Amino acid sequence: MDDIDFITIRPVVNGVARRLAVEPRRTLADMLREDLGLTGTNLGCEHGSCGACTVLVDGQSVRSCLMFAAQVDGCEVVTVEGLAENEQLHPLQQAFWEQQGLQCGFCTPGFLISAHELLQRNPDPSEEEIRHAISGNICRCTGYQHIVAAVRQAATMLAETNAAPAD
């Protein structure tokens, strides 16, 4: 059996600086799930088609099943677990719950991350823009009406939060 060389990477994952030794061939998805225990990043097709493994790397959505862990050295990675703050659901998570934008929940992390990226770029997207932003994610349970409604509700919630005067 050959010895495997590991490389050291230093990503910031969900706001926490990490130092990890990984095999050069290890995917980002496997690192997140197996090394860090962040199992919200789901593996569906492992070909980049379904979107269940979508995470943000330096603010851009990527398919973590298609990216090597070594590629995030020095990068900021946000998973679905990183959306909530102070044990409070992110408005997107709350809206998905309220609008019934999930059923089995397997695809939900990818949708949440894709929608989060959209709302960071465009806080008031049209229905067409929402549909385009989530088009790389596949859901086999809900259809997409409730997901679109959830993103629209989250945009409204975020706008209200941002407009509220600070205490």
OpenMM code with the backbone's topology and positions (N, CA, C; nanometers):
from openmm import Vec3, app, unit

residues = "MET ASP ASP ILE ASP PHE ILE THR ILE ARG PRO VAL VAL ASN GLY VAL ALA ARG ARG LEU ALA VAL GLU PRO ARG ARG THR LEU ALA ASP MET LEU ARG GLU ASP LEU GLY LEU THR GLY THR ASN LEU GLY CYS GLU HIS GLY SER CYS GLY ALA CYS THR VAL LEU VAL ASP GLY GLN SER VAL ARG SER CYS LEU MET PHE ALA ALA GLN VAL ASP GLY CYS GLU VAL VAL THR VAL GLU GLY LEU ALA GLU ASN GLU GLN LEU HIS PRO LEU GLN GLN ALA PHE TRP GLU GLN GLN GLY LEU GLN CYS GLY PHE CYS THR PRO GLY PHE LEU ILE SER ALA HIS GLU LEU LEU GLN ARG ASN PRO ASP PRO SER GLU GLU GLU ILE ARG HIS ALA ILE SER GLY ASN ILE CYS ARG CYS THR GLY TYR GLN HIS ILE VAL ALA ALA VAL ARG GLN ALA ALA THR MET LEU ALA GLU THR ASN ALA ALA PRO ALA ASP".split()
positions = [
    Vec3(0.0847, -0.1178, 0.0000),
    Vec3(0.0000, 0.0000, 0.0000),
    Vec3(0.0891, 0.1238, 0.0000),
    Vec3(0.0611, 0.2138, -0.0912),
    Vec3(0.1395, 0.3365, -0.1015),
    Vec3(0.0988, 0.4343, 0.0075),
    Vec3(0.1970, 0.5094, 0.0535),
    Vec3(0.1668, 0.6174, 0.1472),
    Vec3(0.1013, 0.7314, 0.0694),
    Vec3(0.0006, 0.7885, 0.1284),
    Vec3(-0.0695, 0.8994, 0.0652),
    Vec3(-0.0151, 1.0285, 0.1240),
    Vec3(0.0199, 1.1206, 0.0369),
    Vec3(0.0646, 1.2515, 0.0822),
    Vec3(-0.0571, 1.3394, 0.1078),
    Vec3(-0.0572, 1.4026, 0.2220),
    Vec3(-0.1636, 1.4948, 0.2568),
    Vec3(-0.1117, 1.6367, 0.2394),
    Vec3(-0.2040, 1.7275, 0.2107),
    Vec3(-0.1680, 1.8688, 0.2042),
    Vec3(-0.2479, 1.9427, 0.3112),
    Vec3(-0.1907, 2.0491, 0.3595),
    Vec3(-0.2571, 2.1296, 0.4615),
    Vec3(-0.3284, 2.2459, 0.3941),
    Vec3(-0.4548, 2.2615, 0.4292),
    Vec3(-0.5331, 2.3746, 0.3782),
    Vec3(-0.5876, 2.4542, 0.4962),
    Vec3(-0.6135, 2.5806, 0.4709),
    Vec3(-0.6627, 2.6705, 0.5750),
    Vec3(-0.7829, 2.7519, 0.5243),
    Vec3(-0.8970, 2.6871, 0.5103),
    Vec3(-1.0169, 2.7629, 0.4723),
    Vec3(-1.0851, 2.8216, 0.5958),
    Vec3(-1.1724, 2.9159, 0.5733),
    Vec3(-1.2629, 2.9656, 0.6769),
    Vec3(-1.3993, 2.9072, 0.6411),
    Vec3(-1.4519, 2.8218, 0.7287),
    Vec3(-1.5778, 2.7532, 0.7010),
    Vec3(-1.6826, 2.8022, 0.7995),
    Vec3(-1.7869, 2.8632, 0.7455),
    Vec3(-1.8960, 2.9179, 0.8278),
    Vec3(-1.8421, 3.0104, 0.9362),
    Vec3(-1.7437, 3.0911, 0.8973),
    Vec3(-1.6878, 3.1912, 0.9880),
    Vec3(-1.5800, 3.1412, 1.0822),
    Vec3(-1.5445, 3.0139, 1.0752),
    Vec3(-1.4435, 2.9554, 1.1644),
    Vec3(-1.3196, 2.9191, 1.0837),
    Vec3(-1.2064, 2.9742, 1.1224),
    Vec3(-1.0808, 2.9403, 1.0552),
    Vec3(-1.0458, 2.7950, 1.0865),
    Vec3(-1.0146, 2.7209, 0.9835),
    Vec3(-0.9822, 2.5781, 0.9975),
    Vec3(-0.8432, 2.5504, 0.9434),
    Vec3(-0.7824, 2.4452, 0.9945),
    Vec3(-0.6560, 2.3937, 0.9430),
    Vec3(-0.6755, 2.2434, 0.9295),
    Vec3(-0.6707, 2.1950, 0.8055),
    Vec3(-0.7020, 2.0549, 0.7782),
    Vec3(-0.5942, 1.9921, 0.6912),
    Vec3(-0.5649, 1.8664, 0.7174),
    Vec3(-0.4782, 1.7867, 0.6302),
    Vec3(-0.5694, 1.7001, 0.5449),
    Vec3(-0.5635, 1.7173, 0.4129),
    Vec3(-0.6509, 1.6443, 0.3223),
    Vec3(-0.5698, 1.5799, 0.2106),
    Vec3(-0.6234, 1.4707, 0.1596),
    Vec3(-0.5652, 1.4109, 0.0394),
    Vec3(-0.5917, 1.5060, -0.0771),
    Vec3(-0.4980, 1.5183, -0.1688),
    Vec3(-0.5197, 1.6077, -0.2832),
    Vec3(-0.6438, 1.5733, -0.3650),
    Vec3(-0.6853, 1.4482, -0.3656),
    Vec3(-0.8002, 1.4058, -0.4457),
    Vec3(-0.9335, 1.4160, -0.3705),
    Vec3(-0.9315, 1.4562, -0.2456),
    Vec3(-1.0541, 1.4637, -0.1647),
    Vec3(-1.1415, 1.5778, -0.2145),
    Vec3(-1.2706, 1.5489, -0.2290),
    Vec3(-1.3612, 1.6547, -0.2738),
    Vec3(-1.3967, 1.7467, -0.1570),
    Vec3(-1.4393, 1.8650, -0.1919),
    Vec3(-1.4859, 1.9602, -0.0914),
    Vec3(-1.6059, 1.9016, -0.0173),
    Vec3(-1.6954, 1.8367, -0.0884),
    Vec3(-1.8135, 1.7767, -0.0246),
    Vec3(-1.7716, 1.6751, 0.0810),
    Vec3(-1.6781, 1.5878, 0.0482),
    Vec3(-1.6330, 1.4872, 0.1445),
    Vec3(-1.5638, 1.5517, 0.2638),
    Vec3(-1.4849, 1.6559, 0.2390),
    Vec3(-1.4194, 1.7258, 0.3493),
    Vec3(-1.5240, 1.7858, 0.4437),
    Vec3(-1.6235, 1.8524, 0.3858),
    Vec3(-1.7261, 1.9161, 0.4685),
    Vec3(-1.8040, 1.8126, 0.5491),
    Vec3(-1.8468, 1.7077, 0.4838),
    Vec3(-1.9306, 1.6063, 0.5490),
    Vec3(-1.8513, 1.5194, 0.6464),
    Vec3(-1.7392, 1.4669, 0.6007),
    Vec3(-1.6669, 1.3663, 0.6794),
    Vec3(-1.5655, 1.4257, 0.7763),
    Vec3(-1.4948, 1.5287, 0.7337),
    Vec3(-1.3919, 1.5854, 0.8213),
    Vec3(-1.4479, 1.6882, 0.9191),
    Vec3(-1.5486, 1.7640, 0.8739),
    Vec3(-1.6035, 1.8701, 0.9588),
    Vec3(-1.7420, 1.8383, 1.0138),
    Vec3(-1.8035, 1.7301, 0.9712),
    Vec3(-1.9344, 1.6918, 1.0229),
    Vec3(-2.0475, 1.7813, 0.9776),
    Vec3(-2.0276, 1.8546, 0.8690),
    Vec3(-2.1305, 1.9444, 0.8166),
    Vec3(-2.2132, 1.8677, 0.7132),
    Vec3(-2.3048, 1.7890, 0.7637),
    Vec3(-2.3784, 1.6958, 0.6786),
    Vec3(-2.4982, 1.7583, 0.6069),
    Vec3(-2.5181, 1.8872, 0.6221),
    Vec3(-2.6233, 1.9543, 0.5457),
    Vec3(-2.5903, 1.9602, 0.3981),
    Vec3(-2.4629, 1.9546, 0.3650),
    Vec3(-2.4212, 1.9493, 0.2253),
    Vec3(-2.4449, 1.8072, 0.1776),
    Vec3(-2.5474, 1.7889, 0.0947),
    Vec3(-2.5862, 1.6543, 0.0525),
    Vec3(-2.5210, 1.6153, -0.0784),
    Vec3(-2.4956, 1.4863, -0.0914),
    Vec3(-2.4433, 1.4313, -0.2159),
    Vec3(-2.5547, 1.3542, -0.2840),
    Vec3(-2.5920, 1.4000, -0.4024),
    Vec3(-2.6965, 1.3336, -0.4788),
    Vec3(-2.6356, 1.2584, -0.5956),
    Vec3(-2.6082, 1.3313, -0.7016),
    Vec3(-2.5620, 1.2686, -0.8251),
    Vec3(-2.4107, 1.2514, -0.8303),
    Vec3(-2.3379, 1.3324, -0.7571),
    Vec3(-2.1908, 1.3369, -0.7582),
    Vec3(-2.1349, 1.3645, -0.8973),
    Vec3(-2.2151, 1.4328, -0.9807),
    Vec3(-2.1727, 1.4745, -1.1143),
    Vec3(-2.1986, 1.6233, -1.1362),
    Vec3(-2.2437, 1.6940, -1.0336),
    Vec3(-2.2693, 1.8363, -1.0447),
    Vec3(-2.4019, 1.8730, -1.1078),
    Vec3(-2.4878, 1.7769, -1.1298),
    Vec3(-2.6134, 1.8039, -1.1999),
    Vec3(-2.7297, 1.8393, -1.1087),
    Vec3(-2.7333, 1.7840, -0.9873),
    Vec3(-2.8538, 1.7981, -0.9050),
    Vec3(-2.8541, 1.9224, -0.8163),
    Vec3(-2.7377, 1.9724, -0.7787),
    Vec3(-2.7307, 2.0928, -0.6967),
    Vec3(-2.7417, 2.0712, -0.5473),
    Vec3(-2.7603, 1.9471, -0.5016),
    Vec3(-2.7778, 1.9212, -0.3579),
    Vec3(-2.6529, 1.9549, -0.2771),
    Vec3(-2.5376, 1.9566, -0.3424),
    Vec3(-2.4109, 1.9802, -0.2709),
    Vec3(-2.3632, 2.1247, -0.2833),
    Vec3(-2.4499, 2.2147, -0.3272),
    Vec3(-2.4100, 2.3537, -0.3498),
    Vec3(-2.3700, 2.4224, -0.2204),
    Vec3(-2.2544, 2.4877, -0.2240),
    Vec3(-2.2048, 2.5705, -0.1146),
    Vec3(-2.1516, 2.7000, -0.1762),
    Vec3(-2.1232, 2.7967, -0.0914),
    Vec3(-2.0603, 2.9202, -0.1387),
    Vec3(-1.9112, 2.9150, -0.1107),
    Vec3(-1.8324, 2.9510, -0.2089),
    Vec3(-1.6880, 2.9670, -0.1922),
    Vec3(-1.6572, 3.1103, -0.2347),
    Vec3(-1.6118, 3.1883, -0.1388),
    Vec3(-1.5871, 3.3313, -0.1621),
    Vec3(-1.7073, 3.3993, -0.2269),
    Vec3(-1.8266, 3.3626, -0.1785),
    Vec3(-1.9498, 3.4272, -0.2221),
    Vec3(-2.0111, 3.3726, -0.3491),
    Vec3(-1.9467, 3.2767, -0.4127),
    Vec3(-1.9976, 3.2194, -0.5371),
    Vec3(-2.0441, 3.0763, -0.5136),
    Vec3(-2.1595, 3.0407, -0.5672),
    Vec3(-2.2072, 2.9040, -0.5498),
    Vec3(-2.1245, 2.8089, -0.6360),
    Vec3(-2.0915, 2.6954, -0.5756),
    Vec3(-2.0150, 2.5912, -0.6439),
    Vec3(-2.0747, 2.4559, -0.6075),
    Vec3(-2.0519, 2.3602, -0.6914),
    Vec3(-2.0893, 2.2224, -0.6630),
    Vec3(-1.9724, 2.1591, -0.5882),
    Vec3(-1.9921, 2.1324, -0.4623),
    Vec3(-1.8823, 2.0817, -0.3795),
    Vec3(-1.8398, 1.9410, -0.4168),
    Vec3(-1.9231, 1.8686, -0.4911),
    Vec3(-1.8845, 1.7345, -0.5359),
    Vec3(-1.7852, 1.7412, -0.6516),
    Vec3(-1.7770, 1.8571, -0.7168),
    Vec3(-1.6880, 1.8730, -0.8317),
    Vec3(-1.5621, 1.9515, -0.7988),
    Vec3(-1.5483, 1.9953, -0.6765),
    Vec3(-1.4351, 2.0785, -0.6372),
    Vec3(-1.3486, 2.0024, -0.5387),
    Vec3(-1.2193, 2.0144, -0.5551),
    Vec3(-1.1286, 1.9526, -0.4591),
    Vec3(-1.1187, 2.0395, -0.3344),
    Vec3(-1.1039, 1.9757, -0.2209),
    Vec3(-1.0873, 2.0486, -0.0952),
    Vec3(-0.9663, 2.1411, -0.1023),
    Vec3(-0.8618, 2.0965, -0.1686),
    Vec3(-0.7394, 2.1773, -0.1796),
    Vec3(-0.7655, 2.3120, -0.2463),
    Vec3(-0.8682, 2.3209, -0.3267),
    Vec3(-0.8993, 2.4450, -0.3972),
    Vec3(-0.9552, 2.5535, -0.3058),
    Vec3(-0.9970, 2.5182, -0.1852),
    Vec3(-1.0526, 2.6194, -0.0958),
    Vec3(-0.9509, 2.6696, 0.0066),
    Vec3(-0.8251, 2.6337, -0.0115),
    Vec3(-0.7209, 2.6850, 0.0771),
    Vec3(-0.7229, 2.8381, 0.0719),
    Vec3(-0.7402, 2.9013, 0.1867),
    Vec3(-0.7450, 3.0465, 0.1943),
    Vec3(-0.8789, 3.1077, 0.1570),
    Vec3(-0.9790, 3.0256, 0.1292),
    Vec3(-1.1101, 3.0750, 0.0872),
    Vec3(-1.2090, 3.0740, 0.2028),
    Vec3(-1.3175, 3.1487, 0.1824),
    Vec3(-1.4296, 3.1458, 0.2756),
    Vec3(-1.5369, 3.0546, 0.2177),
    Vec3(-1.5768, 2.9551, 0.2960),
    Vec3(-1.6778, 2.8584, 0.2540),
    Vec3(-1.7992, 2.8740, 0.3450),
    Vec3(-1.9172, 2.8800, 0.2835),
    Vec3(-2.0411, 2.8868, 0.3605),
    Vec3(-2.1286, 2.7692, 0.3182),
    Vec3(-2.1700, 2.6914, 0.4181),
    Vec3(-2.2621, 2.5806, 0.3958),
    Vec3(-2.3982, 2.6194, 0.4515),
    Vec3(-2.4959, 2.5340, 0.4342),
    Vec3(-2.6298, 2.5628, 0.4853),
    Vec3(-2.6261, 2.5830, 0.6370),
    Vec3(-2.5360, 2.5146, 0.7051),
    Vec3(-2.5251, 2.5319, 0.8507),
    Vec3(-2.4789, 2.6722, 0.8877),
    Vec3(-2.4138, 2.7406, 0.7947),
    Vec3(-2.3631, 2.8746, 0.8206),
    Vec3(-2.4637, 2.9856, 0.7976),
    Vec3(-2.5834, 2.9525, 0.7530),
    Vec3(-2.6840, 3.0557, 0.7286),
    Vec3(-2.7474, 3.1059, 0.8575),
    Vec3(-2.7791, 3.0167, 0.9486),
    Vec3(-2.8438, 3.0556, 1.0744),
    Vec3(-2.7446, 3.1309, 1.1626),
    Vec3(-2.7958, 3.2242, 1.2408),
    Vec3(-2.7120, 3.2995, 1.3348),
    Vec3(-2.7772, 3.2978, 1.4720),
    Vec3(-2.6962, 3.2816, 1.5738),
    Vec3(-2.7444, 3.2827, 1.7120),
    Vec3(-2.8617, 3.1870, 1.7323),
    Vec3(-2.8516, 3.0717, 1.6700),
    Vec3(-2.9535, 2.9677, 1.6797),
    Vec3(-3.0899, 3.0129, 1.6284),
    Vec3(-3.0907, 3.1153, 1.5437),
    Vec3(-3.2127, 3.1633, 1.4790),
    Vec3(-3.2047, 3.1279, 1.3309),
    Vec3(-3.3120, 3.0747, 1.2766),
    Vec3(-3.3139, 3.0441, 1.1349),
    Vec3(-3.2884, 3.1698, 1.0523),
    Vec3(-3.2163, 3.1536, 0.9446),
    Vec3(-3.2000, 3.2618, 0.8478),
    Vec3(-3.3380, 3.2866, 0.7856),
    Vec3(-3.3682, 3.4083, 0.7442),
    Vec3(-3.4986, 3.4335, 0.6820),
    Vec3(-3.5313, 3.3377, 0.5664),
    Vec3(-3.4312, 3.2957, 0.4914),
    Vec3(-3.4576, 3.1972, 0.3853),
    Vec3(-3.5049, 3.0655, 0.4438),
    Vec3(-3.4390, 3.0209, 0.5483),
    Vec3(-3.4788, 2.8951, 0.6120),
    Vec3(-3.6203, 2.9063, 0.6684),
    Vec3(-3.6489, 3.0182, 0.7319),
    Vec3(-3.7819, 3.0412, 0.7885),
    Vec3(-3.8873, 3.0440, 0.6783),
    Vec3(-3.8562, 3.1116, 0.5690),
    Vec3(-3.9525, 3.1209, 0.4588),
    Vec3(-3.9757, 2.9848, 0.3931),
    Vec3(-3.8702, 2.9043, 0.3793),
    Vec3(-3.8898, 2.7698, 0.3239),
    Vec3(-3.9842, 2.6894, 0.4127),
    Vec3(-3.9694, 2.7052, 0.5423),
    Vec3(-4.0574, 2.6359, 0.6370),
    Vec3(-4.2014, 2.6857, 0.6222),
    Vec3(-4.2182, 2.8173, 0.6246),
    Vec3(-4.3525, 2.8747, 0.6216),
    Vec3(-4.4233, 2.8538, 0.4877),
    Vec3(-4.3495, 2.8553, 0.3784),
    Vec3(-4.4087, 2.8409, 0.2451),
    Vec3(-4.4130, 2.6955, 0.1978),
    Vec3(-4.3717, 2.6048, 0.2839),
    Vec3(-4.3676, 2.4621, 0.2504),
    Vec3(-4.2834, 2.4381, 0.1253),
    Vec3(-4.1653, 2.5026, 0.1241),
    Vec3(-4.0734, 2.4906, 0.0117),
    Vec3(-3.9857, 2.3677, 0.0213),
    Vec3(-4.0220, 2.2753, 0.1082),
    Vec3(-3.9456, 2.1517, 0.1202),
    Vec3(-4.0403, 2.0396, 0.1553),
    Vec3(-4.0042, 1.9212, 0.1141),
    Vec3(-4.0774, 1.8026, 0.1570),
    Vec3(-3.9778, 1.7061, 0.2183),
    Vec3(-3.9081, 1.6317, 0.1355),
    Vec3(-3.8110, 1.5381, 0.1949),
    Vec3(-3.6904, 1.6133, 0.2491),
    Vec3(-3.6591, 1.7312, 0.1947),
    Vec3(-3.5510, 1.8148, 0.2452),
    Vec3(-3.4145, 1.7865, 0.1869),
    Vec3(-3.4007, 1.6829, 0.1063),
    Vec3(-3.2686, 1.6462, 0.0552),
    Vec3(-3.2083, 1.7567, -0.0308),
    Vec3(-3.2887, 1.8177, -0.1155),
    Vec3(-3.2389, 1.9212, -0.2058),
    Vec3(-3.2324, 2.0585, -0.1402),
    Vec3(-3.2976, 2.0746, -0.0274),
    Vec3(-3.3163, 2.2058, 0.0336),
    Vec3(-3.1862, 2.2814, 0.0600),
    Vec3(-3.0803, 2.2192, 0.1125),
    Vec3(-2.9569, 2.2962, 0.1346),
    Vec3(-2.9042, 2.3624, 0.0073),
    Vec3(-2.9086, 2.2913, -0.1035),
    Vec3(-2.8622, 2.3493, -0.2292),
    Vec3(-2.9478, 2.4657, -0.2743),
    Vec3(-3.0794, 2.4522, -0.2593),
    Vec3(-3.1695, 2.5622, -0.2932),
    Vec3(-3.1440, 2.6822, -0.2029),
    Vec3(-3.1279, 2.6585, -0.0740),
    Vec3(-3.1036, 2.7687, 0.0191),
    Vec3(-2.9771, 2.8444, -0.0159),
    Vec3(-2.8706, 2.7718, -0.0472),
    Vec3(-2.7438, 2.8378, -0.0803),
    Vec3(-2.7561, 2.9143, -0.2116),
    Vec3(-2.8190, 2.8546, -0.3124),
    Vec3(-2.8373, 2.9240, -0.4407),
    Vec3(-2.9220, 3.0497, -0.4233),
    Vec3(-3.0279, 3.0391, -0.3447),
    Vec3(-3.1140, 3.1552, -0.3198),
    Vec3(-3.0409, 3.2608, -0.2381),
    Vec3(-2.9600, 3.2176, -0.1433),
    Vec3(-2.8817, 3.3120, -0.0624),
    Vec3(-2.7872, 3.3926, -0.1511),
    Vec3(-2.7199, 3.3232, -0.2413),
    Vec3(-2.6300, 3.3946, -0.3335),
    Vec3(-2.7088, 3.4968, -0.4152),
    Vec3(-2.8245, 3.4565, -0.4667),
    Vec3(-2.9080, 3.5482, -0.5434),
    Vec3(-2.9427, 3.6719, -0.4616),
    Vec3(-2.9913, 3.6509, -0.3394),
    Vec3(-3.0359, 3.7640, -0.2570),
    Vec3(-2.9202, 3.8536, -0.2126),
    Vec3(-2.8004, 3.7992, -0.2080),
    Vec3(-2.6829, 3.8825, -0.1792),
    Vec3(-2.6556, 3.9774, -0.2965),
    Vec3(-2.6755, 3.9272, -0.4179),
    Vec3(-2.6519, 4.0071, -0.5384),
    Vec3(-2.7697, 4.0966, -0.5723),
    Vec3(-2.8895, 4.0460, -0.5483),
    Vec3(-3.0119, 4.1141, -0.5897),
    Vec3(-3.1156, 4.0983, -0.4795),
    Vec3(-3.1307, 4.1968, -0.3928),
    Vec3(-3.2222, 4.1826, -0.2793),
    Vec3(-3.3708, 4.1843, -0.3162),
    Vec3(-3.4034, 4.2190, -0.4398),
    Vec3(-3.5437, 4.2233, -0.4810),
    Vec3(-3.5600, 4.1578, -0.6187),
    Vec3(-3.5380, 4.0266, -0.6264),
    Vec3(-3.5436, 3.9597, -0.7566),
    Vec3(-3.6870, 3.9358, -0.8040),
    Vec3(-3.7021, 3.9361, -0.9351),
    Vec3(-3.8307, 3.9009, -0.9955),
    Vec3(-3.8478, 3.7494, -0.9898),
    Vec3(-3.9687, 3.7031, -1.0183),
    Vec3(-3.9921, 3.5592, -1.0215),
    Vec3(-3.9032, 3.4934, -1.1264),
    Vec3(-3.8861, 3.5573, -1.2397),
    Vec3(-3.8000, 3.5024, -1.3451),
    Vec3(-3.6546, 3.4920, -1.2971),
    Vec3(-3.6069, 3.5932, -1.2265),
    Vec3(-3.4700, 3.5900, -1.1744),
    Vec3(-3.4527, 3.4802, -1.0692),
    Vec3(-3.5548, 3.4607, -0.9869),
    Vec3(-3.5489, 3.3531, -0.8872),
    Vec3(-3.5430, 3.2185, -0.9576),
    Vec3(-3.6314, 3.1987, -1.0543),
    Vec3(-3.6336, 3.0719, -1.1272),
    Vec3(-3.5004, 3.0455, -1.1969),
    Vec3(-3.4412, 3.1479, -1.2513),
    Vec3(-3.3107, 3.1317, -1.3162),
    Vec3(-3.2038, 3.0938, -1.2134),
    Vec3(-3.2056, 3.1604, -1.0989),
    Vec3(-3.1042, 3.1361, -0.9957),
    Vec3(-3.1108, 2.9951, -0.9391),
    Vec3(-3.2298, 2.9389, -0.9301),
    Vec3(-3.2442, 2.8040, -0.8735),
    Vec3(-3.2500, 2.6952, -0.9798),
    Vec3(-3.2345, 2.7333, -1.1044),
    Vec3(-3.2508, 2.6367, -1.2144),
    Vec3(-3.1464, 2.5254, -1.2134),
    Vec3(-3.0375, 2.5433, -1.1448),
    Vec3(-2.9356, 2.4392, -1.1365),
    Vec3(-2.9593, 2.3386, -1.0257),
    Vec3(-3.0713, 2.3514, -0.9581),
    Vec3(-3.1052, 2.2621, -0.8480),
    Vec3(-3.2275, 2.1800, -0.8861),
    Vec3(-3.2226, 2.0527, -0.8525),
    Vec3(-3.3334, 1.9633, -0.8850),
    Vec3(-3.4070, 1.9231, -0.7575),
    Vec3(-3.5392, 1.9369, -0.7616),
    Vec3(-3.6258, 1.8881, -0.6548),
    Vec3(-3.7229, 1.7899, -0.7176),
    Vec3(-3.7339, 1.6739, -0.6573),
    Vec3(-3.8241, 1.5721, -0.7115),
    Vec3(-3.9555, 1.5646, -0.6325),
    Vec3(-3.9709, 1.6482, -0.5312),
    Vec3(-4.0894, 1.6390, -0.4447),
    Vec3(-4.1871, 1.7545, -0.4616),
    Vec3(-4.1388, 1.8784, -0.4565),
    Vec3(-4.2294, 1.9905, -0.4353),
    Vec3(-4.2817, 2.0558, -0.5606),
    Vec3(-4.2181, 2.0357, -0.6733),
    Vec3(-4.2415, 2.1302, -0.7812),
    Vec3(-4.1672, 2.2534, -0.7359),
    Vec3(-4.1790, 2.3611, -0.8024),
    Vec3(-4.0947, 2.4749, -0.7666),
    Vec3(-4.1742, 2.5951, -0.7182),
    Vec3(-4.3077, 2.5900, -0.7246),
    Vec3(-4.3897, 2.7047, -0.6854),
    Vec3(-4.3628, 2.7472, -0.5410),
    Vec3(-4.3577, 2.6508, -0.4500),
    Vec3(-4.3384, 2.6836, -0.3088),
    Vec3(-4.1962, 2.7341, -0.2830),
    Vec3(-4.1016, 2.6838, -0.3569),
    Vec3(-3.9632, 2.7295, -0.3421),
    Vec3(-3.9525, 2.8743, -0.3883),
    Vec3(-4.0116, 2.9058, -0.5020),
    Vec3(-4.0103, 3.0438, -0.5521),
    Vec3(-4.0811, 3.1358, -0.4528),
    Vec3(-4.1948, 3.0925, -0.4012),
    Vec3(-4.2671, 3.1732, -0.3022),
    Vec3(-4.1823, 3.1960, -0.1777),
    Vec3(-4.1085, 3.0953, -0.1371),
    Vec3(-4.0231, 3.1089, -0.0188),
    Vec3(-3.9120, 3.2109, -0.0424),
    Vec3(-3.8529, 3.2099, -0.1599),
    Vec3(-3.7463, 3.3059, -0.1892),
    Vec3(-3.8038, 3.4467, -0.1940),
    Vec3(-3.9221, 3.4609, -0.2514),
    Vec3(-3.9864, 3.5937, -0.2549),
    Vec3(-4.0162, 3.6427, -0.1127),
    Vec3(-4.0668, 3.5527, -0.0275),
    Vec3(-4.0948, 3.5903, 0.1114),
    Vec3(-3.9659, 3.6280, 0.1830),
    Vec3(-3.8605, 3.5520, 0.1623),
    Vec3(-3.7329, 3.5821, 0.2278),
    Vec3(-3.6800, 3.7184, 0.1845),
    Vec3(-3.6953, 3.7514, 0.0571),
    Vec3(-3.6511, 3.8827, 0.0088),
    Vec3(-3.7257, 3.9933, 0.0826),
    Vec3(-3.8553, 3.9748, 0.1016),
    Vec3(-3.9355, 4.0728, 0.1753),
    Vec3(-3.8913, 4.0805, 0.3209),
    Vec3(-3.8704, 3.9654, 0.3831),
    Vec3(-3.8274, 3.9624, 0.5239),
    Vec3(-3.6923, 4.0327, 0.5402),
    Vec3(-3.5993, 4.0056, 0.4502),
    Vec3(-3.4672, 4.0670, 0.4589),
    Vec3(-3.4752, 4.2175, 0.4374),
    Vec3(-3.5602, 4.2619, 0.3438),
    Vec3(-3.5768, 4.4048, 0.3188),
    Vec3(-3.6332, 4.4741, 0.4428),
    Vec3(-3.7299, 4.4102, 0.5083),
    Vec3(-3.7891, 4.4678, 0.6295),
    Vec3(-3.6850, 4.4741, 0.7417),
    Vec3(-3.6055, 4.3694, 0.7546),
    Vec3(-3.5005, 4.3671, 0.8575),
    Vec3(-3.3974, 4.4760, 0.8330),
    Vec3(-3.3581, 4.4917, 0.7070),
    Vec3(-3.2570, 4.5920, 0.6731),
    Vec3(-3.3099, 4.7345, 0.6845),
    Vec3(-3.4428, 4.7513, 0.6709),
    Vec3(-3.5039, 4.8836, 0.6811),
    Vec3(-3.5354, 4.9231, 0.8251),
    Vec3(-3.5387, 4.8245, 0.9141),
    Vec3(-3.5730, 4.8517, 1.0536),
    Vec3(-3.4612, 4.9329, 1.1194),
    Vec3(-3.4977, 5.0338, 1.1977),
    Vec3(-3.3944, 5.1117, 1.2674),
    Vec3(-3.3239, 5.0274, 1.3735),
    Vec3(-3.1959, 5.0512, 1.3882),
    Vec3(-3.1170, 4.9778, 1.4881),
    Vec3(-3.1528, 5.0283, 1.6272),
    Vec3(-3.1582, 4.9364, 1.7229),
    Vec3(-3.1914, 4.9765, 1.8609),
    Vec3(-3.0721, 5.0382, 1.9289),
] * unit.nanometer
topology = app.Topology()
chain = topology.addChain("A")
for resn in residues:
    res = topology.addResidue(resn, chain)
    for name in ("N", "CA", "C"):
        topology.addAtom(name, app.Element.getBySymbol(name[0]), res)
